[in-house]
């Protein structure tokens, strides 16, 4: 990735994370990146494609973390605990900023490029949770249900923690996830 492209994605990512896709304009991104307008358009024909690039990088980062968790030799319960500990640390470090995927989905129309990017990322997240549950449950059906429940608990905890700027939803979700799996 070229230096200018990286500056654009980094600047846009910071701005989108702080205020959301809709509230950030191209000129503001250009100024924050410290590049010329022509350079922006050389790399991204639209703000939508820039946002898709940012979301794609975020998805890659998350999927790398999912792989690390799935390959971890610890028990599923220990990995769940570690996941929630890391989630809480990340939320606190980032000032409880909104989830890039949720914020972008809320600001885009069904069928749009960005909505498809979000839906693909959510599918990958659901697959992660189901795979983790399959490492604990012997029944494929039970693993699917448990994985979906774990995903919804984590997602709900993140939304509430960010809304309230408080760690308690993540702590309660952690406890509930362990209980649901019979891992406490």
N, C-alpha and C positions, 0 to 999 in steps of 0.2 A: 504494500500500500504506500502510495506516495506521501510525502510529508504534508502537503496541502490537503490531501484527502483525509488523512488522519486528523489534522487540526479541525477540519470541518465536522467530522463525525464526533470527535471529542466535545467540541463546542456545542454542537446541536444536542448531543446526549445530555450534557449538563443542563442546558436550557429546557429541553423537553422534560427532563426529570423534575426540574424545579416548578415549571408552570404548565406543562402539557403541550401536546402537539399543536393544538389550535391557537394557543395564545402566543406562540413564537413565530416571528416573521423571518423571512429570508434575509432581509437587511440586518437584522439583529444577529443572526447566525454568522453572517459575513464579518460583521464588526467584531464579534467575540472571537472568531477564528483568526482575525487579523490578515485576511486575504482580500484580493480584488474580486469584484462581482463576476468578472469574466472567468476567474479561476473556479468560482463556485459552479457556474454553468458548464464549465469544462468537465467537471467531475460528476455533477448531478444535474440532470435536466429539470428536476423539480424537488421541492421540499419533501414530497411524498417518498421519492426514491432515496433521499438522504435518511429519512426516518426509517425506511425499510432496511437500510444498511445498518443503522444503529441497532434496531431491534434484532437483526440477524446476528450481530456481534454479541448482543446480550444473550440470545438463545444459545450460541456456541459456548459462551462462558458457563451458562447453567447446565448444558448437557455435559460439559466436561466435569462439572461437579457431580452430576447424577452418576456418571460412569465411575468416578472415584468412590462414591458411596456404595454403588452396587458391587464393586470389586473389593471393598474393605473386608478383611477377614473377621472382624468383630461380629457379634450376634446382631440380628435385626433390631432388637431392642436397644442395644448400645448405639447402633447407627442412627436410629430414630432420635434418641436423646442428643446425639452429636449434631444431627440435622437441625433440630430446634435450637440448640445452643448457638450454632453458627447463624441461623436465621435471626435470632434475637440480637446477636452482636452486629450483624449487618444492618438491621433496622436502626439500631441505636447510633451506629457510626454514620449512617446516611441521613440522620435526622428524621427518620420515619417518612421519607419521601414516598410518593405514590409508585405503585408497580408500573413499570413502563408499558407492559402489555395491557393491563387493565385500563390505564389512562388513555392509551391510544385507541383501544377498542371502543371506549365510551365516546370518543370524539370522531369516529369514522363511520361511514355507512356500510351496511351489509353488502358484501360482494366486492368491496374495494380492495385494492392491493394490500393496504395495511391491515385490513380486517382478516384477509387470508393469511398474512404473516403471523398475526396474533393467534388465529385458530390453529395453525400448524405448530406453533410453540406450545400451545395448551395441550394439543394432542401428544406431543413429545413428553410433556410433564405428566400427563395421565399415564402414558406408557411406563414412565419411570416408576410411578407409585405402584402400578400393577405388578411390575417386575420385582420391586422390593417386597411386595406382599407375597408374591409367588415363592420367594426365598424363605418364607415363613409358613405359608399355608400349603398343604398338599393338594387340596381340591382347587382346580382351575377356576371354578365358579366362585368359591369363597375368596380366592386371591383377587379376582376382579372386583368383587364387592368391597373387600377390605381396602384395596388400593384406591378405589374411587372415594371411599370414606376418608382415607388418609389425605388424599388430595384436597377434598373439600374442607377438611379441618384446617390444613395448612393455609389454603387460600383465604378462608374466612378469618383465620387468626391474623393474617397479614393485613387484610382490609381493616379490621377493627383496631389493630395496633396502630396502624397509620392514621386512622380517623381520630383515635383518642390520644395519640402520641404517648402510648403507654405500653409497657411490656406484658401486662397481665394476660391479654388474650393469647399470646404465644405460649406463655407458661401453662395456661389451662389447656390449650390445644395439645401441647406435648403430653400432658398427663392423660388426656382423653385418647390420644392416638395409641399410647402404650396400653391403656385399659381395653380399647377396642380389639387390639391384637392379642390380649391376654399376656402382655409382656411386662406387667408391673410387678 
